[in-house]
Amino acid sequence: MTSDVGVATTVEIIKRIEERVAKDKYLGTKELNSILQEEMVNVLTDAPSQEYQNFDLPADHKPHIILVVGVNGVGKTTTIGKLAYNFKNTGKKSRFRCSRYL
């Protein structure tokens, strides 16, 4: 399973893992990896899958700029594609300009 997750989701996963480790007192790496996988699945399956439908941009501020930052291989291009797809599905127009260097 692969997915792009944001800071809030990552913090929630870490919080859940810390709570379980404090309670269950894991024995080793194998058990910790199992807990990590379980909590990732729990957090991602609990999340609403149609959140983008309620997303709206402020009409009085244009153009809208979304800055995507990350190291190589973390899914920036995938995330940009998902954003474009969601904008299109909600009837918004999108023009994306990608620049690797500022």
C-alpha positions in Angstrom: 0.0 0.0 0.0 1.3 3.4 -0.9 -0.2 6.8 -0.2 0.7 10.5 0.1 -0.1 11.7 3.6 0.2 15.2 5.1 1.7 16.4 8.4 -1.5 16.1 10.3 -2.0 12.5 9.2 1.6 11.6 10.0 1.3 13.2 13.5 -1.9 11.2 14.1 -0.2 8.0 13.1 2.7 8.7 15.4 0.4 9.6 18.3 -1.5 6.3 17.9 1.8 4.3 17.7 3.1 6.0 20.9 -0.1 5.3 22.8 0.0 1.6 21.8 3.7 1.2 22.5 3.2 2.8 26.0 0.3 0.5 26.7 1.4 -2.7 25.0 5.2 -2.5 25.6 6.3 -3.9 22.2 9.0 -6.5 22.3 11.0 -5.7 19.1 11.2 -4.3 15.6 8.9 -6.9 14.2 6.1 -6.0 16.6 6.7 -2.3 16.1 6.5 -2.7 12.3 3.2 -4.6 12.7 1.8 -1.8 15.0 2.9 0.8 12.4 1.2 -1.0 9.6 -2.0 -1.5 11.6 -2.2 2.2 12.6 -1.5 3.4 9.1 -4.4 1.3 7.8 -6.6 2.5 10.7 -6.0 6.2 10.1 -6.3 6.0 6.3 -9.5 3.9 6.3 -11.1 6.2 8.9 -10.5 9.3 6.7 -13.3 10.5 4.5 -12.4 9.7 0.9 -14.5 12.6 -0.7 -13.1 15.5 1.3 -12.1 17.4 -1.9 -15.8 17.9 -2.7 -16.1 20.5 0.1 -12.9 22.3 -0.9 -13.4 25.8 -2.2 -11.0 28.6 -3.1 -11.6 32.2 -1.9 -13.1 34.1 -4.9 -11.6 37.4 -3.9 -7.9 36.2 -4.0 -6.5 35.3 -7.4 -4.4 33.8 -8.7 -4.3 30.8 -6.3 -0.8 29.3 -5.8 -0.2 26.0 -4.2 3.4 25.3 -3.3 4.5 21.7 -3.1 7.8 21.1 -1.4 9.6 17.9 -0.7 12.8 15.9 -1.2 13.2 13.6 -4.2 10.9 10.6 -4.3 8.2 11.7 -1.8 5.3 12.0 -4.2 5.2 15.6 -5.2 4.3 14.9 -8.8 1.7 12.4 -7.7 0.1 14.9 -5.3 0.0 17.6 -8.0 -1.8 15.1 -10.3 -4.3 14.3 -7.5 -4.9 18.0 -7.0 -5.5 18.6 -10.7 -7.9 15.7 -10.8 -9.8 16.9 -7.8 -10.0 20.5 -9.2 -11.3 19.1 -12.5 -13.9 16.9 -10.7 -15.3 19.9 -8.8 -15.6 22.0 -12.0 -12.6 24.2 -11.3 -10.0 25.1 -13.9 -6.4 24.4 -13.2 -3.2 25.5 -14.8 -0.2 24.0 -13.3 3.3 25.3 -13.7 6.1 23.2 -12.3 9.4 24.6 -11.4 12.1 22.7 -9.8 14.2 25.7 -8.8 13.1 29.1 -7.4 
